[in-house]
Each structure stands twice: as C-alpha cells, then as structure tokens.
Amino acid sequence: MRPARPSKHDLPHVLAPVILGSDFCCYAYIRCFWEAYAVKPIVLASADIKSVRSKFCDYRVVPGIDRPEVLLPELERLGDELISQGKIPFLVGCGDHYARQVSEHKAHIEERWYTPYLDFELLDDITQKERFYQICEQIGIPYPKTVFLDCGDKTATVDDGGFTYPVIAKPSNSAAWHYAEFPGQKKVYLIRSREELDALYRQLQDSAYDKLLIVQEFIPGDDTQIRILSTYVDASCNPVFMVGGRVVLEDHAPTAIGNPAVIVSEQLDQVAEDALRFMRHVGYRGMANFDVKYDERDGKYKFFEINTRPGRSSMFVHQAGINFAHVQVNDVLMGESMERITDMDPFIYTTVPPYVVRRSVEDASIRAQVLDGFKSGVTRYALDWKEDCARQRFWSKVTYYHQIDKFRKYFWGAEAQGLA
C-alpha cells in the first residue's frame, strides 16, 4: 500500500525516486534529485549508457524494461521492496513510451508509487497529433497545415494535401513508432517529391506501424526558427514555471533528428500564452514540453506537438535555475501550492562542442553569442557536472566530441549533397 505523505523534515530521508530511461533527461533528473534532497535515485535502464551512469544514482540495467511485461512486475517488486524499507517510492521517466505505459497502468502503479504522470484518457487523447491539431483549431492556436495517412490501411493511396514540396512527414504516435523498427527509420522525414512520399507510405504500410503518418507543410527557415517551451502546471492548471528557448541547432542523425543540440534562452510570451490556454482547455496537470516554429511568412508561432513529460533537453530548465524534480515532488507528493517562478537565469544549453557550433550555425550574431558563452560559462554542456565521478566525466566527454563525427556524417555531408 502506498505510504502516506511525509513531513517536510522527513522527506530527504524517506524519498525514493526511480527514473525510467537513461537519456539526457535522466541525467538532469539525477542532478535535480541530488541537489534538492541529497538523494540518489534508482535508474532503471535497458542499456548501460556510461555517460549517464552517475555516482549520484543507483544505475540498474534491466533488459526489456521499456516493455510492459517487464516494467510492471519490476515496479511491483521494487515498490514493495522500497516500502518495506520505510521509503516512499516516487516514479518519473524519460521518453514517450514510458509516459504512455505508466499513464496506461497508473491506477495499478499508484497502489505503491507516487508519480506525476497524466491519467491515460487525457494523455492518449492529446498525444495523438491529429487530435492535438483539432484542439489547436478549436481554440485558435496556430499550427502547420496538415493531412494524415492511415498506415494501417493497406489499400490506401497518398493524399499529399496539395502542398508544395518539400513537406514534412512524421508519425502521429511516438510511442507506437518506438516499437515499429524497420530499415531507414527516422523520427522526422523531409520529403522532396511525391515519389519519395509514395515510397515511404508503402514502406510503412508493410511495417508494424499501423497508426497515422502526418504529412505537413514545410515552414521555411533553418533550425534557428524553432522554439521550445518547457512548463509545469499544478492541479489547478496554474503555471509553476514556463521556460522558453530558441533552438539554434538540432541533431540531424536519423534516429535523433529534431532533438535540440543548442538552445538559447528566450522570452516567449505568445507561445507561453497559447500553451497555457491549451493546457487549461484540456485540464492538464504536470510537466509538458511544446515544440514550435516561427513562420516568417505571417509572423506566427506554429505549434507542432505537446510532449506529456519532460523533454530530452530538460537540463535547460535546470540551467534556468529551476529544479523541476523538486517542483514535481512538492505538487504530487507533498500537495503544496507553489507561486509561479518568473525570475530565471539566462542560459545556453548545448550537447555539442564549439567546433560544431562554429561550422553549423550560419547566423553570425547567434553563432557569436553561443561561442562567447563557452568562454563566459553561460553555454553549458548538458552532461557536464564537475561533482560527478571521473568515469562519468570521461564518457560524457566521449559523447560530447563524438558529435563532431555525427554532424560530419549526417549534416555537413548532407549539406554538400544538397540534402540538408
């Protein structure tokens, strides 16, 4: 049975955070829990990611933990073990597939655990991108013109919406996409012709992915036109924080395309206003991440999606001076109301070294801002924490400088061929 709420005095002694997944967000969580409570969370990961294996966590490799038949029994066992030790289990995670699984089985999981995830009915509704755009249409939030192709219909043919090429194609259901492995799989596709779109659709119809494929007008502009908003709203749909940033550079590797590589802090009042209107309309509670692009043709910020969990790049929230793990514990476990945090530190988040920025960012003023930030300390690598152990710091540097090879292969080479 789930333990009762502790006193604030006892919280650092009884809190037992568990993190599902081992990406950059996981490392941000590790740091947040340690700095807030001096507690080492347990990490349940499907692989040994050495750059995330911190001395400030109990890192456990559990093969298949991203699948419900492994995850749910493990959470039962671990929850009972922690409770028997007088601890209070608190479950968080990284990635859409973990969010979906925990949400879908939330009633059973909450017999033992506190967790900041949405109820499944709401999560399932708003994470279907077709539904997300319907809601945006209803309440007047700008979004790109979009059509949907049913990959489960083996007889259907392509409707490209009459858009001018190139167009963007991407899955409507990220969690289902995670399990649908096939050759050449990408997070997002830039489609340059009707023939390319036909070929992709036929491939998906033959794959295990049976959800919708989104075909969307391409909004002009490079990575610097992308904006990101990370936010937390409490049980009354009041915002605790809304942290905005301008994406200077994205990852271009096929399985990671679209992940921010460099983010510069930016006040995004209109984006925050629209995001809050969306969350209040649906009755949202918890942490969310919005992806948006500025459309210079009409001066509007077009919303792409909501992620119903912290984003992979959530270390930028920490860099802004906000401990988002502390916020979640205060709201979900302690039941405390919190004032909105408006005083935030300027930040420049990066997963790439200066050489990549120097070669990849065309805008001279933004490029100079990021490079100057490396010298002043404002630009900070997401896996760099001086207090961590030598092993983690070594592997974080390996990951850091490996980005040069990745960009050479997937971005600079593609540019030379006119594919980027």
N, C-alpha and C positions, 0 to 999 in steps of 0.2 A: 504494500500500500504506500502511496506517495506520502512522504513526510510533510508535516505542517511547515509553514513559513518560519524561518528562524528569526531571532532578534538581529538587529544590525550588528551588534557586538559579536555575535557568534558566527556571522556569515563567512568571514575568511577561514574559519576553522572547519566548517561543515560543507561548504560549496564544493561540488564535484563536477566540473564542466567536462563534457565529452564532445569532441569535434569530429564530424564525419567528413572525410575527404582530406586531401593533402596538397592543395594548390596554394597560390599566393594569399588567398583569403584566409586559409588555415593559419598561415604564419602570422597574419595580422591578429587573428583571434588569440593565438598563443600569447602574443605580446600584450594584448589588451587584458587578458585574464591575469597574467602575472603582475602587470603594473597596477591593476585595480585591487587585487586581493592577495598577491604573493602566492597564488595557487597554480600548480602545474596541471593543465588539463590533460586528459587522455585523448589521444588522436587515434581513430580507427581508420586505417588506410588500406587500399587494395594493393599498393605497391610501396616500396621503400624509396621515397623522394628525399634524397640526402640533404638537399638544400633547405628542406623544411623540418628535418629531424633536429629539433632544438633541444638544448639541455633544459629548457623550461617547459618540457612536456614529457609525457609517457607515451612514446610513439609505438603503436602496435600495428603490424601488418596482418590483416585478416583477409585472405583470398576470397573474392566474391562478395565483399561487404557492401558493394554497390547494388546487390540484388536482394530483393525482399526475403527470399528463402534463407539467406544467410544473415541479413541485417536484423530481422525481427527477433529470431531466437537469441542472437547475441545481445540485443538491447534488453531482453527479458533477463538473461543470465547476469549481465553486468549491472543492470538496475538493482536486482535483488542483492548482489554482492555489495554494492555501494551502500544500500540502505542498511544492510546488516552491520556495516562498519560505522553507522551513525552519520552517514553522509547524505547530502541532498543532491540527487542527480539532475543535471541541467544540460539539455541536449541542443546543440547547434550543428550546422552543416554548411558545406560548400557545394554549389552546383545545383542545377535544376532537378536532376534525377533524385538527389537526396531530399530536396524540398518536397517533391511530389510524393515520395514514399512515406516520409514522416507525416506529411499532411493527410495522406490517404488513410493511414493507420493511427492517426493522432489519438483517438479515443482510447485505444488499447495501450498505446505508448504512455499516455498520461496517467495510467494506473501507477506508474513508477516515476515518471520523469516530468520535470517542468521543461517546456520548450516554447520558443517564440514564433512557431510557425502558424500560418493561417489554417482555418478549417478547410477541408478539402473541397467542399462545394464552391466556395469562392475562388480558391486557388485554381481549380480546374476550369472555371469559367473564364477568368481574366488572363490566364496564361495561354489560352487558345488565341492566336493572334487575330483570327477572323473576328472573334468576339471583342477583343481589345479595340480593334478599329471601329466596330459597331458602336461601342460606348463612346469613343472619341467623337464619332459623328453625332451622337445624341447630345453631347454636352459642349460641342463646339471647340474641340481640341484639334489643331491641325495635324494631319498625317499624310504620308505619300499615297498617291493613287495606287490602288492595289486590286489584283484579281487572284483567285485561288484555284488551284488544280488538285483534284482528288486523286491521290496516288493509290488509293485502294480500289479505284475503278479501272480495271484492266482494259476496258474498251474505249475509254475517253480519249479525246484528242486535245491538243493545246489551244487554249484561248489566251493570247498574249495581251489582251486589253487594248490592242491598237496602239500601245506605247511605242515611242521611238527608241531604238536600240542605241546604247546598251541598256539592259534592265538588270535589276537585282532579283535573284531567286534564293529562297531560304526556307527551311522547314517551319511550319506553324507550331510544331510541338517539339520543343528542345529535348524533353525527357525521352520521348519515343525515338528521336534521332540518335540519342546517345547509344541505344542498343542496336540500331539498324546499321550494322557495319557492311560496307561494300567498297569496291575499288574506287579510289579517287574521291572519297567522301570529304566534303568541306563543310564548314559552318555556314558560309555565305558564298554564293556564286555571282560573278559578274559575267552576264551573258551578252555576247556581242552580236548575235544573229538569231533569227527564227530557227535555223538548223541546229544551233547549239542548244536552244531551249527544247526542241523536239527530242534530241538525243538524251538530254538529262531526264526529261519526263519519262521516256521509255525505260531508262535505267532504273528509275525509282519505282515504276510500276512493277518491275521484275524483282524488286528488293523486298526486304522485310518491313520497310517503312510504308505504312498504309494510312497515314494522316494527310493533311493538306500541304501542298507546296505553295508558298507565297511568290507571286510574280509582281514586282513593284517598279514603278517609275524610278529611274536613277536621278537623284538630286545632285546637281553639279557641285563640284568643289572637292578638294582633297581632304585628308584626314583632319586638317585644322578647322574644318567646319562642323565636326562632330562635337556634341556637348554631352556631358554625363551629369546626372543628379543622383546623389545618394541621400536617403531620407529615413526618418523613423517617426511614425505617428503612434500615439498611445491609444488606449481603449476608447477614448472619447474622440478619436480622429484629430487630435491636436498635434501639430508637429513638435517633436523634441529637437530635431536638427534637420536642416536641408543644406547639404554641401554640394556646391556646383563646381564644375571644372570644364575647361576646354581641352579636348583631346588634340594634342599636337601630332601624335604619331600612333598608328595602330600596328599590331602584329600582322604579318602577311603570310605566315605559314598556313597551309591548307586547313589543318585541324584547329588552329588557334586564331584564324582571321577575324578581325574585329575586336580582339582583346586590346584594350588601351596599353600602349607601351610608354607613352609620356602624357601626363595630364598637368595643366597649369590651372591654378585656382582662378575662378571667375564668378562674379556675382550674376546669377541667372534668375532675376526676379520673375520674368514672364514664364519661364519654364517651371519654376517652383510654384507659381500661382496655378498653372494648368495641372501640374502633377497633384497638388493638394486637392483641387476640385475633383479630379478623377478618384482619388482615394476616399474622399468624403462621400462621393456619389455611390461607391460600391460598398462602403463600410469597412475600409481596410484598417488593419492594426499590425504594426511591426515594421521591420526594415524592408525597404524596397530600393530598387535601382532602375532608373529610367535612361534609355538611350534615345538621343535626339540629334537631328541635324539641322543646321541653319540653311535655309533656302534663300539665296541672294536674289532670286527672281521675284519674290514677293515679300521678303523681309520677315518671314515667319519661321519659327522653330517647329519642325515636323517630328512628331513622336513615332518611334519605331516599335517600342515594346516596354513592358514592365517586367522586371525580374523580381519574383516574390521571395527574395533572400538577399543577403549581402552580395555585392558583385565581387568578381575575382580581384579587382583592383581596390578593394575597400581599405587598403592601407592608407589611401589618400585621406580618408575620413580621420584616421588616427593622426596623420600628419597635420591636419587642420586643427588638432588639439582636442578631439572628441574620442573618448573611449567608448566605442559602440557596444562592447560586451557589457560594460557597466550599465549602460542605458537599458539593455535588454533584461539584465538581472533585476534592476530597480523596478521595471514595469511588470514583468511577467512573474517573477518570484516574490518580490517584496511588495508589489501592489502600490508603489509610490507614484504620485503625480509629480511631473517634472516641468520646470519652466523651459521655454524654448531657448536653445543655445544660439545666440546670434554673434557672439564675439569669437571669431575663428582666426587661426593663424594662416598667413599666406603659405602656399606650398607648391612645389613642383614634384610630382610623382614620376618615377622612372623605373623601367625594367631593363633599360639598355644603356650602354656606356656612351661617353661623349662622342666617340668616333661615329657611331650610328646616327646620332643627332646631327652632327656636322654634315654628314653625307646625305641624309634623308629629308631634312626639313628645308623646304625651299624658301619659306617666308623668312627674310633676313632678320627682322626685328624679333620674331618669336624664337628663331634659332639662337640669336644672341642672348635673349632672356634666359633660355634653358641652360646654355653653356656657361653664362655668368653665374647661374645658380649652383652649378657644380663647384665653383670656386668659393662662393659665399656660404654654402651649406644648405641653401633653400631647396636645391634639387637633391632628392634623396632616393636611393635605391630601395625598393620595397622589401628586399630580403637582408638588408644591412642593419645589423643591431650589434653594436660593439660589445654588449654584455654577453652575447652568446658564445658558445664554445668554439674552439679552433676548428673542429671538424665541420660544423655547420657553416662557419665563415669561409672555409676553403671551398666547399661545394657551392655556396651561394655565389662566390666569385667565378667559379667554373660556369655556372648557369648564366651569369652576367655577361661574360666575354664570349660565350657561345652564341649570343645574339648577333654578333658580327657575322658569323658564318650563316646563320639563318637569314639575315637580311640580304647577304650577298647572294644566296641561293634563290630566295623567294621574292625579293623586292627589287634589288638593283639589277639583277639579271633579267627580271621580267620587264623592267623599265626599258632596258636596252633593246628588248624584243618588241616593245610597244604593247605589252600585255598588262601592265600595272594599271 
